[in-house]
Amino acid sequence: MWINIPYIERLLQRFTLSERKQRKSAFVLSPIVSPITNVDELLKTPRTVYFAVTPSGPGWLTVATVPVGKRWHLHSVNASVTGSASVSTVAVLEASKPAGQEAYIASPAASGAVFAYLAHPVTLDAEWGILIYVATYTSGNVIGSLIIEEEDAY
């Protein structure tokens, strides 16, 4: 069943719409307002990831790995040591890269503890690692936290 309602005429009156002649101006402001939302931003979940890892000696130590099927946006790193050790540099390593191809993201002025609030988030895909360099080690653990936004990776 079709209902014949003069809806176009009603819309024209309701919103006082009328035809306009084309102007010869390079700048035209549209009378239409279209709100937009970045759905990817809405689907990110802010999280804090805590870690406590025992190094086997000086060198790079993986403190967290992005889970399969996820993507992380790393905002900050906080790490310190318990016992007799010191840490210095923070880096990320792509899953497909061998050790030695780390990308440095933070290097504090003094070793012993690391706190880095990144100016721009670092995006990490699934299976990427977050590493901290253990400068000296006798005993203890590297403990700390990461502030991330996590999303599903498709």
C-alpha positions as CSV (number, residue, x, y, z in Angstrom):
1,M,0.0,0.0,0.0
2,W,1.4,3.4,-1.0
3,I,0.6,6.5,0.9
4,N,0.8,9.7,-1.1
5,I,2.1,12.4,1.3
6,P,3.6,15.5,-0.1
7,Y,6.7,15.1,2.1
8,I,9.0,17.1,-0.1
9,E,6.8,20.2,0.1
10,R,6.6,19.7,3.9
11,L,10.4,19.5,4.2
12,L,10.9,22.5,2.1
13,Q,8.6,24.5,4.3
14,R,9.8,23.0,7.6
15,F,13.4,23.8,6.9
16,T,12.8,26.8,4.7
17,L,14.7,25.2,1.9
18,S,14.9,26.9,-1.5
19,E,16.9,26.6,-4.7
20,R,20.0,28.8,-5.0
21,K,21.7,29.9,-8.1
22,Q,25.3,28.9,-8.4
23,R,27.7,31.6,-7.2
24,K,31.0,32.2,-8.9
25,S,32.8,32.2,-5.6
26,A,35.7,30.0,-4.8
27,F,34.6,29.7,-1.2
28,V,31.2,28.2,-0.4
29,L,30.1,27.2,3.1
30,S,27.8,24.2,2.9
31,P,24.5,24.7,4.8
32,I,24.7,20.9,5.7
33,V,26.2,20.0,9.1
34,S,27.3,16.3,9.2
35,P,28.6,15.2,12.6
36,I,31.4,12.6,12.4
37,T,32.8,10.2,14.9
38,N,36.0,8.2,14.6
39,V,34.7,4.7,15.5
40,D,38.3,3.4,15.9
41,E,38.8,5.9,18.8
42,L,35.6,4.7,20.4
43,L,36.7,1.1,20.3
44,K,40.1,1.6,22.0
45,T,40.2,0.5,25.6
46,P,42.6,2.3,27.9
47,R,44.5,-0.1,30.1
48,T,47.5,-0.4,32.5
49,V,49.7,-3.4,31.9
50,Y,51.8,-4.4,34.9
51,F,55.0,-6.5,34.7
52,A,57.5,-8.1,37.0
53,V,60.3,-9.9,35.2
54,T,63.6,-11.4,36.5
55,P,66.5,-10.8,34.1
56,S,69.1,-13.4,33.5
57,G,71.8,-10.8,33.3
58,P,72.6,-7.5,31.6
59,G,71.0,-6.9,28.1
60,W,67.6,-6.5,26.6
61,L,64.7,-7.8,28.6
62,T,61.2,-8.2,27.1
63,V,58.7,-6.9,29.6
64,A,55.5,-7.2,27.5
65,T,54.3,-8.6,24.2
66,V,51.2,-7.5,22.3
67,P,48.7,-10.4,22.3
68,V,47.7,-12.0,18.9
69,G,44.6,-10.2,17.5
70,K,45.3,-7.0,19.4
71,R,47.0,-3.6,18.7
72,W,48.5,-1.4,21.4
73,H,49.1,2.3,21.4
74,L,51.8,2.8,24.0
75,H,51.6,6.1,26.0
76,S,54.0,5.7,28.8
77,V,56.5,3.3,30.4
78,N,57.4,3.2,34.1
79,A,60.1,0.7,35.2
80,S,62.3,0.3,38.3
81,V,64.3,-2.5,39.9
82,T,64.3,-4.4,43.1
83,G,67.6,-5.7,44.2
84,S,70.9,-4.9,42.7
85,A,70.3,-3.9,39.0
86,S,69.9,-0.8,36.9
87,V,67.8,-0.2,33.8
88,S,68.2,2.5,31.1
89,T,66.7,2.4,27.7
90,V,63.2,1.4,26.4
91,A,62.7,0.0,22.9
92,V,60.2,-1.8,20.8
93,L,60.9,-4.8,18.5
94,E,58.7,-5.9,15.6
95,A,57.7,-9.5,15.8
96,S,59.5,-10.3,12.5
97,K,62.7,-8.6,13.4
98,P,65.7,-10.3,15.0
99,A,67.3,-9.1,18.2
100,G,69.6,-6.1,17.5
101,Q,67.0,-4.3,15.4
102,E,65.2,-2.6,18.3
103,A,63.7,0.8,17.8
104,Y,64.5,3.1,20.8
105,I,61.6,5.1,22.1
106,A,62.9,6.4,25.5
107,S,66.3,6.9,27.0
108,P,66.3,8.6,30.4
109,A,69.2,10.8,31.6
110,A,70.0,8.6,34.6
111,S,70.0,4.8,34.8
112,G,68.4,2.9,37.6
113,A,64.8,3.7,36.8
114,V,62.8,4.6,33.7
115,F,59.8,6.8,33.4
116,A,58.8,7.9,29.9
117,Y,55.6,9.7,28.9
118,L,55.7,9.6,25.1
119,A,54.8,12.8,23.2
120,H,52.9,10.7,20.7
121,P,51.7,7.1,21.2
122,V,53.7,4.4,19.6
123,T,51.5,1.9,17.7
124,L,52.5,-1.7,18.2
125,D,51.0,-4.6,16.2
126,A,50.4,-8.1,17.5
127,E,53.4,-10.0,18.8
128,W,55.6,-6.8,19.0
129,G,57.6,-6.7,22.2
130,I,58.4,-3.9,24.6
131,L,62.0,-4.2,25.8
132,I,64.0,-2.5,28.6
133,Y,67.7,-2.5,28.7
134,V,69.2,-3.9,31.9
135,A,72.5,-2.1,32.2
136,T,73.8,-3.9,35.3
137,Y,72.4,-6.9,37.1
138,T,73.3,-8.9,40.2
139,S,69.9,-9.7,41.6
140,G,66.3,-8.6,41.7
141,N,63.4,-8.0,39.3
142,V,62.4,-5.3,36.8
143,I,59.0,-4.1,37.8
144,G,56.7,-1.5,36.3
145,S,53.8,-0.6,34.2
146,L,52.7,0.5,30.7
147,I,49.8,2.8,29.9
148,I,48.3,1.7,26.7
149,E,45.1,1.9,24.6
150,E,44.2,-1.6,23.3
151,E,42.1,-2.4,20.2
152,D,41.2,-5.4,18.2
153,A,43.4,-5.8,15.1
154,Y,41.7,-7.1,12.0
